[in-house]
Structure formats: structure tokens, C-alpha cells
Amino acid sequence: MSGRVLIAVTHLLGSGHLVRAVQLARALARAGFSVTLASGGMPLWAMEDEPFAFLQLPPVRTEGVDFRRLLDETGQPVTPERMAARIAMLEQAAARLAPDVVLTEHFPFGRRQIADEFLALIAAARRANPSALVLSSIRDVLVTPKPARIAEAQERIARLFDAVLVHGEQSVLPLCRSWPVTEELAAKLLDVGYLGAPAAVAALAPGAPTMAGHPDGEAEILVSGGGSAAALPLFALALQAASLLPERRWRVLVGRGVAQADLENLAAKAPENVVVEPARPDFPALLAACALSISQAGYNTVLDLAVARRPAILVPFDAGGETEQGIRAEAFAAAGLATCLRLEGLTPQRLADAVRDDIGKPVPRWPVPVDDGGRAAAAVRGLLDARRRVSGP
């Protein structure tokens, strides 16, 4: 028996939460679910050809790491009317769809500033379908908040959520590295594997051709920073490091969340051996062919590197008390998959030296399979079937 799934996600700074929610929505649709994805962040690409219904809420975003101050698409502080409209749209969707499953991306482990709309969605869904499953979907590493906020999240998990889908593997990065896992929480955690695009799954499958030993020759240094402006300090540092290695071509790919003026400023400051351009759809091919990658350590970036198996320097984003990328980068480095450097105290000379040292290094295979969402879809199906056996169809 099929089921109706309503996914709610709001990305505020980068694009990772939306990317993961879309991949999960596709996987659930492939598994036979009727899926609606409600997104409350800035629109990033057209969703018309997706195998799920898409609902765009009046978007909100942040400037830098001030997650308490929500802005609209024009950069103005959001109004109470906009936030009320978002809640109303989610409640109406829940009433119309009467979902069998409500899935919240990142909440209640994060997105505390928009908790009211997630809570309103859950309440509306259970009014429409009292037996609806409520699930949380989280990445492998979380940002550890203050103890009071941890307690608040744990209480909401215990009271409202049936299970938590963890898109990671305990053997690589157990959730307890970034979040206190109580016995009660542990009972609700379901590891469903690292979630990547089908190309990543195929590339990392046992027996897949390896890229280790790829000749670097005249290959370029590839610098990327995800989808937000958080990488601007790394880009500026990379331009200075590139001037110390004039014999090597560098390419800096700037995410679509960076203002055009900032992109143009970087291009104006770039030495002759550096190309600065917007992020490109052929990024996986560029990564696979590069001599070395310099990037932050977001969830999707790490999976891209796992597929490419090119020498990599990770400079995790850690401004504003962010801890997630640092934990992931250190684990990646401990496995021999990259060099981890911290932005604080990093000089152009030190970055250039690391580039010289790492070019040509062999890169081991990513230690665990990457999943296309099939494990998560199977977990949702199992939970829903168990609920139906208890409550009836």
C-alpha cells in the first residue's frame, strides 16, 4: 500500500538541507510514495520536472551566521505577516493531504527560530490523520547547541517524533560525536546511510573503477565553497596562495548564493593563473580531473570528494560557533581522505605549502557505501507498515 509523505525543509545559509531533502523526496517517490516537498528557503532551481509535488513557501534566509535574524529575498527583516503566511500554507497542505508521514529536515535538532511552523505542521497533520508518523531527517553531524536547547530538542523528540533518520554511518561518524545521545534518543535513531546522487552511489559501489593514481600533469587546483557566501574568506585566501604557485592553474567556483558584486570583486583581484567563475553543472567532472581540491567540509562536498578521490584540503566553515564541518573534516582527515586546515591563522604561504605537499598523494576509497535514498525509503516503509498493523489502514 502506498503512502502520502509531506517533507518540510528550510535552508538558510547554504543549499545542503534542500539538496538532501530533494534526494530523499526522489527516493521516496521511486519507492511508490506520493510525496510533497515544502521548501521555506530561497528558490535555487526549477522543480517542475521532479517526481514529487513542490510547495514554495514565502522564503526566508540569513545573512552570514546570524541565524536569529531572518531576512526576506530582498534582504529586509521578515515580517510577522510573512511568518504567519508560511504557517498557514503548511497547515493547509497538511489538511489537504492528510499525510501518512510528516518528515522534518533538521528540526527539532535545529531551526529553533522557526520552530512554530514545524510544530504547527505536525499538529495540523495529526488533526488530519491521527495515526500520521512524524519523522526527523538529519545529517551525520549536528551543530551542538547550548544545554537548554539540547533539552528542548530532546523533549520534542520524545513527545512528537516516532523516529529519526540519520543520513550517515555510525562506523564513520557516530552521532554522539556532535550530539548527546541518550538511551531514549538512541531507541529512535535509524542509520540510513550517506545520501548521495545515483552517480555517487555507482562510483562508490564495490568493484567500481578507481580514480586513484589519476595523473595530475597540468591539471588545475579547484577551489569551491558550496552554495553560500560563507566561503568568501576561503576564496580570498586561495587567490593569495595561487599567486605563490604561478606555475599551476587555479579555478575558483563561486556558489550562486554569493552576490554578483562579490564575484566580480574576486575576479578583479585574481592573479593571471586563476579563473574565477560561477559554480558549474559539470563540477563533478572538474573535480574528478583536478590535481587537488580546496573546499569547505559540508555534507555534499565530502561525498563529492569521496567519489572523485582526488587529493583534497578541507578548510571547514566554523564561524559563529559552527562545529559541524570541523568535526566532519577532522574525521575525513583521520581516515587519510584529506588534509584539514583551520581558517583561523591560515596564511597564503601555509596553504600554498599544503597544496605542494598534497598533489599526487594517493587517496583511499571511502570506507562505506553511499546510498541513493533506498535505505531511507525502506525505513519509512517499515515504520509505516508497523503503524498500520497497529492502527489499521
N, C-alpha and C positions, 0 to 999 in steps of 0.2 A: 504494500500500500504506500502510495506517495505521501508526501507531507508538504506543508507550506512553511517556508522559512523566511523570517524577516531579520535582516542584518542591519545594525546601526553602527556607523563609524564617523568620526570627525578627526581629520588630520589637521594639525595646527601649524606646524613648522615645516617639516619635510613631507614626503609623499609615502613613506613606508607603511603607515597604517592603512591607507587606502589601497595600496598595491596588494597587501596581504589580504584585505577583505575581498577585493575583486577576485584574487586567485581562489579563495575559499568559496566565493559565490559560484564561480565557474565549476569547481569540483562538485559542489552540491547539486548544481543543475545537471551535470553529467550523470550523477547518481540517481536522477529521476525526481529530485525535489523541485517544487515550484518556488523560486527564490526572488525576493525583492531586496534590493540593497539601497538603504537610505544613507546618503552622504551629507555631512554637515560642514565639510571643509571647502576650500576653494576648488572649483572645477579644474581638472587637469587635462582630461581628454574626453572625446566623444564616447558615449556609452550605448549608442543606438544599435550596434551590431552584437551586443553581448547576449548570452543565453539566459539573462535574468532581467527582471524589471528594475528600473532605476528611478529613484526619487532624490532629486537635489533639493536640499533644504536651503533657506537663505544662508549663505556661507558666513563663517567666521574664521579668523586667523589670528596669529600673534605676530608681534614684531620682536625678533630676537628671542631671548629666553624668558621674557616677562610673560609667563603663561597666565597670570592673573588678569591681564588687560587684553580683552578680546576686541578685535577690530573687524570692521566690515571690509568689503572688497575695495573700497576707496581709501582705506586707512583710517577711517573715523571710528571712534569708540562705538560699540554696538549699543543699540537702544533696547529698553525693556520690551518695546513692541516687536522688535525682531526676534528676541529670545522667546517671547510668547508665541509668535507665529511658528517657530521651529517646533515647540512642544505641541501645538495644535496639529501640525502636519503629521507628526509621529503618532499622536493619538488617533487621528483619523485613519491613518494607514493601518494601525493595529485593529481598529474597529471594523474596517472594510475587509481585511484579510483574515482575521481570526487565526493568526498563525499557530501552527503546532510547535514551532521552535522560534524563540527570540534569541538572537546572538549579538552580544555587545562586544565590539572590538575595544580592548584595553580597559574598559570600565568593568568593575569598580577599582581596579589596581591603579588607575589613573583617570584623567579627565574629571577631576573633582570639581572644577569650575563650571562644568555643565552637567553635574550630577542630576539636577532637577529634571532634565529632559529624558535621561536614561530611566530614571525612576518612574516618570510619567508613562513612558513607553511600556515598561514592564507591567505597571498597574493596568493600563488600557488593554494590553494583550491578554492578561489573565481575566479581565472582565469579559472579553470577547470569547475566550477559550480557557476556562478554569484549569484545564489539565495541561496547558502550554508548558513546554520545557523552557527554562531560561539558562542560557549558557554564556560564559565569557570566553573570549578568544584573546590569547596573549602571546607575545614573542618569547624567545628563550631567556632574555634578560630584562629585568624591570629597573626603573629608577627607584631607589629606596627612599621613601619619604620619611617625615618625622613620625615618631611613635604614635602620636594621636591619630594621624591619618592612616597608619597601618591598622590600628584598632578599628577605625571606622570602616575601612575596606573589608576587614575580616568579618565584622558584624554583618555587612551587607551580603557577603558571600554566603555566610551561614544561613541567613534569613531568606534570601531571594533566589540564589543560584543553585541549580541542580548539579552542574559540573563546570570545570574549567578546562578548555582545550589549550594545551601548551604546545606551541609550534617550535619544538626543539627536541633535544635528546638528553636524558639525564647523564649519559656517558660522556657527553661533550661539555655541557654547561648545566648542571642541576640548578633548578630554580632557587634553591636555598642560598646560592652564591649572591643573589641580589634581593631576596625577599624572605622573611622569616616564615618557614613552612611549619605550621602547627599540625598536630595529628588530625585535627578536624579538616584543615585545608588539604592535607595530603590525600585524604579519602576522596576528595572531589577532583583531583588533578588527573588529567588524561594526556600523556605524551602522545602527540600525533605526528611527530617528525618535522624536520625542517621543511618549510613550504616554499617550493620554487616553481618556476615555469616548467612546462614539459621538456623544453630543451635542456634545462639544468638536470632534470631527472634522468634523461637519456645520457647526458655527458658523464654523469657520476655513477651510472649503473655499473655493477661488476662486469669486467670484460670490455668496457668502453675504451676506445683508443686514448692513449695518454698524450698530453702535451708536454710532459717533462722533457727537458733537453732541447726545447724549441730554440733554434739559433737566434741570438739577439742581433748579430750583424749590425746593420744600420737602423734597427728598429728603434722606435721613439719611446720616450718616457711619457706615460699617460697619467695625467692628473685629473681627478674627478672629485665631486663633492656632494653627490646626491641631488635632491631637488630643491634645497633651500639656500638662503643666503648665509647660513651658518658656516659655510666653507670659505667665505671671503678671506679671513685671516690666513688660512692654509694656502689659498691661491696666491696671495701677495707674497708669502714666504717662498713659494715654489718659483715664482718669477725671479726672485733674487738668487735662489740656488741655481736656476738654469743659467744665469749669467756666469756662474763659476764653472760650468760644463759646456762651453760653447761648441764643443765637437759633437754634441748629441742633440738631436731634435726633440723638442718637448711639445706636447699638446695638452692644453688646459680646456676641459669641457665644463661649461658653466650651466648649472641647472636652471630650469625655467622659473623657479621661484626667485631668482636674482633679478633685480631691476636692470633695465636696459642701460641706464647710466652707469651702473657699477660694472657691467660687462664691458662697455666702451672704455671705461677708465682703466680696467685691467689690460685691455688690448693696447691702449696707448702707452702703457708702461712696460709692455713685454719686450724683451731683447729680441734680436733678429732670429734666434734659433727657436722661438716659441710661437706657436699658433694658439690663439685664444678664440674660442667659438662656442656657440650654444651646444648643449648636450644633443647627441645624435642618436637616431634609432639604431644605427649599426654599432652601438657601444660594445656589445659582446664580441663582435669581430675585431674591433680595435683592441680590446683588452686581450684577446687571445693572441694577437700578433705583436703586442708591445714588448719592449725589453724589460720594463719594470712599471708597476702601478704605484701611484701615491694617492691615497684616499683617506676618507674617514672610515669608521667601522660600523656603519649601520647594518641592519639585518640583511637587507637585499644586496648591499655591496659585498658583504662577506660571502654570500652564496655565489655572486658573480665571480669573485676571486677563486672560490673553490672549483668552479667549472673551468676557468681559464688556466689555473695552475701556473701562473707567471710569478716571478719574484715580486714581492709587494712590501710597501712601507705603509703601515697604518698610523694615522695621527688622529686619535679619537676625539670627537667633539665632547668637551667636558666643561663648557662654560655654564655659569649659573647653577653649579652643583649637580650637573648631569653626570651620572655614573655609569649608565648603561653601556655606552660604546667603549669606555675604558675597560670594563670587565670583559667584554667580548674580545677586544683587541689583545688583551693580555693572554686570554685563553688560546687565541689563534696563534700568537707568538710562541707560547709554551709548546704547542703542537708542531712547531717548525714551519708553519704555513706563512709567516710574515715576520717583519720586524716592527715592533711597536715603539713609537716615539711620542712623547707628550708635547703639545704645542707650547706650553709654558716653558720658557728657557731654550726652546729650539731656535738655533741660528741658521742662516742660509748655509754657512760653511758645514755645519754638522749634518744638515740634510743632504748637501751635495756629497759629503763623505759617505753617508749611508747608501746613497744611490750607487756610488762607485763600488762599494763593498758588496752590494747585494745583486748587481747584474750578473747573470749567469749562474746563480745559485740554483740547485735542484729543489723542486717543491714537492713534498709528499702528497699523496692522494688524500682528499677529505675523508675523515675516518668513518663516516656514517652515510647511509643512503639519504638522498633528498627526495621528498615526496611531492607529488603534484596535487595533493589535497585528497587523494583517495582514502588515506587513513583517517583523516578528519571526517570525511563524509560517512565512512563506515562507523566511526564512533557515534556520530549523530544518529545514524540509522539504528544502531544498537540501543542507544538511550531512549529513542522514541518508541521502538518496539517494546522495550521493557515497560515504559509508561503506559502504553496501550494495553498491555496484558493486565495491568493493574486497574486502569480506569475505563477500559473499553474504547473502541474506535470513536 
